[in-house]
């Protein structure tokens, strides 16, 4: 039995409810999944600045729940700093939805493309692809041009049309064989788009959930050698006491 926490790092309750709905649909009967968002932070994440602003609220939520879950999803389609910070403060498995979806895509085709929201994400996700060591497998990163929160306000027809146009261009012009949906707000659109595009379409939330179910079932933990070693204790100035909890005592 696995207990998995999916943290939506932005404060959009609509996105969090959507993540909960899709995760509950795909979770095994033996898995408990809970989606939550932090108490403070930006309503959407569309830049590095937004990522940094969202990190403290995200970590505060994770720290408060470290003992209550077996694994954690950071449900933002970016190379979010909270992913790596969470791996440092727990040995339980931690995944971001971008990394998870790209790994799944590599098992379904030779080349994948990411279809994301606003144009600013194209270089940021290009950097993420290279960080994950998948530069040779990525055909392209294409944006729809819509802001993240437009996924809440735009009509379903408009959202589908913009994603389909970007995905078709990736398939026809870039050589993509698999499409990754590059925003947590796109969760739940994969199967409908797959029928239209005739190629696999990968949902990052579902990918992270299924990988973590496997890792928890396998009983593997995050290595604490080197990269994700527990942080050493130090004085914190002007910060809530909760941020001192994860430090190694006597570090």
N, C-alpha and C positions, 0 to 999 in steps of 0.2 A: 504493500500500500504506500502510495506517495502523496505527500502534501506539498503542493507547489504554489508559490506566490508569484503572481504576475504584476509587476509594478509599472504602471503607466507614468512616466516621469513628468508629463505635463498635467495640468489641473483641469482638463476637459472631462467632465463627468460623462458626457455622451460617449467619448472614446473609451473610457473605462468600462462602461456598461456593454459596449459592443465587444470589447476584448473578453469580458466575462462570458457573454453569450456564446461566442465562437469557441472559447476554450472549454466550456461546459459541454458543448456539442461533441467535441472530439476527444475529450478525456476518457480514459478507461474507467470502467465502473469502480475499480479499486483506487482511483486517483481523486483526491480532493484538490480543486483549483479555486483560488480566490484572486480576483483582480482588484487592485486598489491604486489610488493616486495620492501623491503627497498633499499635505495640508497647505503648502505654500509653493509658489513657483509660477512660471509663465503658463498661459492657457494653451500655447502651442510652442513647438520647438522647431525653429527654422534657420538656426545659425549656431555658430560656436558659442556666442554670447548667451543665447537661450539655453544651450546645453549646460554651461557653467552655472547659470542662475538656477537651473532645475536640480543640480547635483546635490545640494545640501538637503533640500526637502526629501529627495529620493533616498539618500543615505540615512536620514533620520528615521524614515519609515522602515527601511531594511533592518537597521540596527534594532529597532523596537520589536522586530519579528524574527530575529535570527534563530531563536530557540523553538519557534513554532512551525517551521517548515523544513522540508528536506532539500529543496532546490529553489532557485530564484530566476525569474525572467525579467530582464530590463526591457520593457516593451516600447522602445523607441527605435525607429529605423535609422540608427546612426551608430558610429563607433563611440558610444556614450561613455564618458569617464567613470560613471557609476558602475559600469560592468566590471572594470578592473579593480576599482576600490572595493567592491563587494567580494571579489575573489581574494583580495588580501585579508579581509576581516572574517572570512569563514572558509572552511574546507569543503563546504557543501557545493555542489555544481551550480554554476551561474552562467547564463547565456543571454546575449543580446539577440534581438530578432533578425537583424541584418545578417550577422555572422551565421546564424542557424539556417536562414533561408538560402544563403549562397552555398553552404555546404550541401544542403539537400539538392539544390539545382545542379551541382556538379555530378551528382549520381544519376541524374535524369537526362542529361545531354552534355555535349562537349563544350558548348558555349552558352552562357546565359546573359541576359540584359536585365538591368534594374529599371523599372518605371516608377518615378517618384513624383513629388508635387511641384514645388517652386524651383525655378532655375538655379537658385543658389546651392541646392543640394547636389547638383551634378559634380562639381569639383570635390565637395566634401565626401561624397560616396565613392568617387574615384579613388580618393586617398584611402578610404576604408577597405576597398577591394584589394589594394596593394598591401595594406597592413595585414590582411588575412592571408596573404600569399597567393591570391587568386587572379593576379593580373593577366595571366595567360589564358584564363578560362572566361574572362568577362568580355563580351562583345561590345557593350556600351552601357552608359547610364543616360537615360533620357527622362526629361521632365515633361509633365503635362502643362506646366505654367500656372496651375491653380495653387493658391495658398492652402496650407494644411487645414485651416478651419473651414474652407470652402467645402470640404468633405461632409461637414455638418449641414451647411446652408444650401448648397446647390442641389438641384433635382437629381434623382438617381440616374435619369437618362443622360443628363449632361456629364455627370461623373463618369459613367460607363463610356460615353463617346470619347472623352478626352483621354482616358486610359487606353482604350482600344486604338485610337489613332497613334499614340506614342508607342504602344506595343507592336502594332503592325509595321511601323517604320523600323523598329529594332529587328524584327524578324526579316523583313524584305530587304533592308539596306545594310544592316550591321551583321547579319548572319546569326542572330540569336536563335537558339533551339528551345530555350526555356525562359520564361519571364518571371522575375521576382517582383512582388508588389512592394514598393519601397516606401511604405508609410503604414504605421499601425492603424490609422484610420481607414485603410483599404481592406482591413481584415473582413473576411466573409464574401469578398467579391471574386475569389479565385475560380470557383467552379463555373460560374456564369461566363466569365471571360475565357476560360479554357474551352468551353463549347464553341465560342465564336472564333477563337484564334487557332484551334486545332494543334496546340502545343501545350506542354505542362505549364501551369501557372502556380507559383509557390507563395503561400501565405506565411509570413515570418512568425506570427503568433503561434500558429499550429505547428510549424517546424520546430520552434523552440520547445513547445510543450512535449511533442513526441520524442525528441532527442532526450529531454530531461527525464521523462518516464523511463526510458531505456537505461540512462546512467544511474538513476536511483535504484532501479531493479537489479542492475549489475553490481551495485554496491561500491562504485568507484568514487573517489573524492579528489578535490583540487590539490595539486602538489603545493607544499609549503616550502619547497626549495627555491631560493632565488627570486624569480619574478613575482610570485604571489605570497612571499613570506609575510607573516603577521607584522604590522607596523610596530615600531618600538615606542615605548611610552615617552611622552614629552609633555611639557606644560602647554596648555591651550589658554589663550587670552581672548576674552570677550565672546566665547562660544558656549552654547548650551552644554551641560554636563554629559548629555547622552553621547556626544562625540568622543568622549574620553574612554568609553566602555571597551571598544575593540582593541585598545593597545595591549601589547604583551606586557604583563607586570614585570617591573625591574628591567625593562628594555633599555 
